Structure formats: structure tokens, C-alpha cells
Amino acid sequence: MVDDDGPVIFALGECYACHRPFTFSVTRVPSVVVEGIRQPICRACVECVNPRRIANGLEPIVPLPGAYEPDDEFPEG
């Protein structure tokens, strides 16, 4: 798969928040920085944290298209 920035690489990793394995695009997945290293966050955890973010006056996390799996929104190349 290729997008405007070049090839898209998918990885299998562990969600930093819940520790469940999931697949993700290494450049598109939402993440948190821990000790200078980006740590991926799964879709379920993003959906879980967004109501708290909104209640605290923060913007919700909106994953980029193709962050978790190829789909119709992801540009084909």
C-alpha cells in the first residue's frame, strides 16, 4: 500500500493503554510519547478516552484514515 508519503507499513503491536495486541499503520496510529518513544494506542482505547477528553474541554482523538486497517478511506496507490 502506498499513500502520498510513500509506502505504508503495518505492524502488530501492543496497545500502551490496555496491552492488547492490534495491527496499525506505524505512521498513522494515535500514540502517546513515553520517555521519548511513541507508543501506539488501539481504537478501543481511543473510543474509551474520548468522552473524558471532551468532558475536560479537550478535542477528541480522531485517528487518521487507515490508522488501524486498510479501508475505503485509505488512498490506494
Residue pairs with C-beta under 8 A, 6 or more apart in sequence:
1 7
1 8
1 66
1 70
1 74
1 76
1 77
2 8
2 77
3 66
3 74
3 75
3 77
4 75
5 27
8 25
8 27
8 28
8 66
8 74
9 25
9 26
9 27
10 23
10 24
10 25
10 26
10 69
11 23
11 24
11 25
11 26
11 40
12 21
12 22
12 23
13 21
13 22
13 24
13 40
14 20
14 21
14 22
14 40
15 21
15 22
15 40
15 41
15 42
15 44
15 45
16 31
16 32
16 34
16 39
16 40
16 41
17 41
17 42
17 45
17 49
18 42
18 44
18 45
20 42
20 44
22 40
22 42
22 43
22 68
23 68
23 69
24 40
24 42
24 67
24 68
25 64
25 66
25 67
25 68
28 63
28 64
28 65
28 66
28 67
29 40
29 41
29 63
29 67
29 68
30 40
30 41
30 46
30 61
30 63
30 67
31 38
31 39
31 40
31 41
32 38
32 39
32 41
33 39
41 61
42 68
43 63
43 67
43 68
46 61
46 63
49 61
50 60
50 61
53 59
53 60
53 61
54 60
65 71
65 73
65 74
65 75
66 73
66 74
66 75
